[in-house]
Amino acid sequence: MPFEQSIATNFDWYFPKYAYRHSPKEVKKWFKDTKLKISHFNEIDSGINVTGIK
């Protein structure tokens, strides 16, 4: 990873104003509310990865 990209990533990760966390329940509700079927859902310490199908 280039140095400049590393700085941007770390800034986004650690600077509280830009670090948002959502619960798995909240994310799943977004998909349900928009009528998207979850085809992949993975929660790890660094966040949530989800893919949906319309």
Secondary structure, DSSP 4 states (H G I P E B T S, - for coil): --HHHHHHHHHHHH-GGG-----HHHHHHHHHHTTPEEEEEEEETTEEEEEEE-
